[in-house]
Every structure is written in structure tokens, then in C-alpha cells.
Amino acid sequence: MRILLIRHGDPDYENDSLTEKGFREADLLAARLKNERIDAAYVSTMGRAMATAKPTLDIKGMNAEYCDWLREFSGRFIERPDKGVPYHICWDWLPQDWMIHEQFYRYDEWYDQPIMAAGGMKEYAAEVTGALDKMLADHGYVRYGHMYKAVRPNDDTIALFSHFGAGCVMIGHLIGVSPMPLWHGFCAAPTSVTTIYTEERREGIASFRVACYGDTIHLHDGGEPVSFSARFCEMYTNEEQRHD
């Protein structure tokens, strides 16, 4: 099995849609995926993800299943240390605030850190990963422990149109890594494609492996600059780039 994990295009967060640039990115993504084999598509119910998926679904003449569990991983309030007020994004911390806690590096403990626990992150993550595992079971891969039983091994391609924060939760679940270092150490640009394969090195036992993270070759080929969205300033003195 192959999973294509696709982030939405350049966002218009205020209207939960795409910017003009985001719509151009979505069209270039569709051109890239036109000749790709996609056996099933699942799309977040947020507007920016649906707008990103639409050109691809249209050009391929296929339908998708729209899923709340693919929505951005936010909406539960935490008190980010430097803000001191309820903050609805759990995946945006200053490095100096989260890297000092070893607990955040552990895949099965990050959500027990007091601030995360107060926001119900363990239960929230379980909702997302449980739905992901149900979808994978429907496609022949049933989770047991940290691996998967290849009940119906296949080379199907599944496309997931989702969001950066949610994508890291899913990747972390598949490969056994806390999402905290993924959220803060990786950056998936708008309409980037992350490719994840199953590996069945022993009959009936499968694991997932990331073959490519955040690929934006379609933007390069289409002459469209990669969006700065999700990144922060390279230098503090650069006032034109986002600081927080």
C-alpha cells in the first residue's frame, strides 16, 4: 500500500479557503496527480482541504470520502507557556519551551505532559489515530501492537488531503514517533506530498515507511514559488518573515 499525505494549498485561514496562490497550487497538484494511480481518496471536511482536493478529484473523475478526523489537529485549548492564555494550537510551541521536556520526545508520553494532559490531547490523538487505523483495516492492514497485520496485502494508493498538524500525528502513529519533534522539526509546505509505503518483509507483518516528505516538485515544474506558510523567520532580524 502507498499513502499520499497531501497538505492543503496556501491558506486563507480567515475564510477557511485558499488564497489565489493556493488555488494555483491546487491546479498544479492536480496536473501532477492526473496520471497517478489513486484507488481511494479521503478529504478533511475543512474548506481549505476540500478546495485543494477538488481539482484533483475533478481531473481524475473520482469521488472522495470526507472525514472529520482529517481536520486540522486543533480546537482543544492548551496554555502555551509563553502565552499564558488558552491557545487552540497544540503543535506550535517555542523551541525553548518544549525541548527541555524529555517527555515530549516519547511517542507514548508526550500527551501526558501536564499542559497537554489538561487539554485532553491523549484522547484527541486517539480519536485521530483510531480513525486512521479503521481506514487502514478497511484497506487490508489491521494494527496490532506497533505493526500491522497484512490481512489483504495490496499495492493500492490512498490519497489523504489533510493538514500539517494532523499529518504529523498520523505519521508519528504509523512509525512510532512523538508528533512533537515532527511538528517542530519538519515543515510540509502547502500542497506538498508525503509518500508512505508499507513494507512486508515477513509474510503477514507490515510496517510503514516514509519514502519522501513534503515534495513540491509540481510547484517547481509549474513555476510557482513554494509558500512560506508554516515556516518562521530564518533570522530574527528579518522583519518581513513571520516571527510568531
LINMO-V529220 format. One record per residue. N is the residue number from 1. RES is the residue in one small letter. OMEGA is omega in radians with two decimals (* if undefined). Layout:
# LINMO-V529220
n,res,omega
N,RES,OMEGA
N,RES,OMEGA
This chain:
# LINMO-V529220
n,res,omega
1,m,3.06
2,r,3.06
3,i,2.98
4,l,-3.14
5,l,-2.96
6,i,3.07
7,r,3.10
8,h,-3.13
9,g,-3.11
10,d,-2.89
11,p,2.84
12,d,-3.02
13,y,-3.07
14,e,-3.12
15,n,-3.07
16,d,3.12
17,s,3.12
18,l,2.98
19,t,3.06
20,e,3.08
21,k,-3.14
22,g,3.11
23,f,3.07
24,r,3.11
25,e,-3.13
26,a,3.10
27,d,3.11
28,l,3.06
29,l,3.14
30,a,3.11
31,a,3.11
32,r,-3.05
33,l,-3.07
34,k,-3.08
35,n,3.06
36,e,3.02
37,r,3.04
38,i,-3.07
39,d,3.11
40,a,3.14
41,a,3.11
42,y,-2.99
43,v,3.01
44,s,3.13
45,t,3.06
46,m,-3.01
47,g,-3.08
48,r,3.09
49,a,3.13
50,m,3.11
51,a,3.11
52,t,-3.09
53,a,-2.98
54,k,-3.14
55,p,3.12
56,t,3.14
57,l,-3.14
58,d,-3.05
59,i,3.13
60,k,3.13
61,g,-3.10
62,m,3.08
63,n,3.12
64,a,2.99
65,e,-3.09
66,y,-2.91
67,c,3.07
68,d,-3.08
69,w,3.08
70,l,3.11
71,r,-3.14
72,e,-3.10
73,f,3.13
74,s,3.14
75,g,3.02
76,r,-3.01
77,f,3.00
78,i,3.08
79,e,3.12
80,r,-2.98
81,p,-3.06
82,d,-3.13
83,k,3.09
84,g,3.10
85,v,3.10
86,p,-3.02
87,y,-2.93
88,h,3.13
89,i,-3.09
90,c,-3.04
91,w,3.14
92,d,3.10
93,w,2.98
94,l,-3.11
95,p,-3.08
96,q,3.14
97,d,-3.10
98,w,-3.05
99,m,3.12
100,i,-3.11
101,h,3.13
102,e,-3.11
103,q,-3.11
104,f,-3.13
105,y,-3.06
106,r,-3.02
107,y,-3.07
108,d,3.13
109,e,-3.03
110,w,-3.10
111,y,3.10
112,d,3.05
113,q,-2.95
114,p,-3.11
115,i,3.12
116,m,3.14
117,a,3.14
118,a,3.13
119,g,3.10
120,g,-3.05
121,m,3.13
122,k,-3.13
123,e,-3.14
124,y,3.12
125,a,3.14
126,a,3.09
127,e,-3.10
128,v,-3.08
129,t,3.08
130,g,3.10
131,a,3.08
132,l,-3.13
133,d,3.09
134,k,3.11
135,m,3.13
136,l,3.09
137,a,3.10
138,d,3.14
139,h,2.98
140,g,-3.10
141,y,-3.03
142,v,-3.08
143,r,2.93
144,y,-3.01
145,g,3.13
146,h,-3.11
147,m,-3.12
148,y,2.99
149,k,3.10
150,a,-3.09
151,v,3.07
152,r,-3.10
153,p,-3.11
154,n,3.08
155,d,3.10
156,d,3.03
157,t,-3.13
158,i,3.11
159,a,3.09
160,l,3.09
161,f,-2.97
162,s,-2.98
163,h,-3.08
164,f,-3.09
165,g,3.13
166,a,-3.13
167,g,3.13
168,c,3.07
169,v,-3.12
170,m,3.11
171,i,3.13
172,g,3.12
173,h,-3.08
174,l,-3.06
175,i,3.06
176,g,-3.12
177,v,3.03
178,s,3.10
179,p,-3.08
180,m,3.09
181,p,3.07
182,l,3.12
183,w,-3.00
184,h,-3.11
185,g,3.13
186,f,3.10
187,c,3.09
188,a,-3.13
189,a,3.10
190,p,-3.07
191,t,3.08
192,s,-3.09
193,v,3.06
194,t,-3.07
195,t,-3.10
196,i,3.14
197,y,2.89
198,t,2.99
199,e,-3.14
200,e,-3.05
201,r,2.98
202,r,-3.02
203,e,3.05
204,g,-3.13
205,i,-3.08
206,a,2.99
207,s,-3.13
208,f,-3.11
209,r,3.14
210,v,-3.13
211,a,-3.12
212,c,-3.12
213,y,2.96
214,g,-3.10
215,d,3.14
216,t,-3.08
217,i,-3.13
218,h,3.09
219,l,3.09
220,h,-3.10
221,d,-3.12
222,g,3.12
223,g,-3.12
224,e,3.13
225,p,3.08
226,v,-3.11
227,s,3.09
228,f,-3.08
229,s,-3.12
230,a,3.09
231,r,3.05
232,f,-3.02
233,c,3.07
234,e,3.10
235,m,-3.09
236,y,-3.09
237,t,3.14
238,n,-3.06
239,e,-3.12
240,e,3.13
241,q,-3.04
242,r,3.11
243,h,-3.10
244,d,*
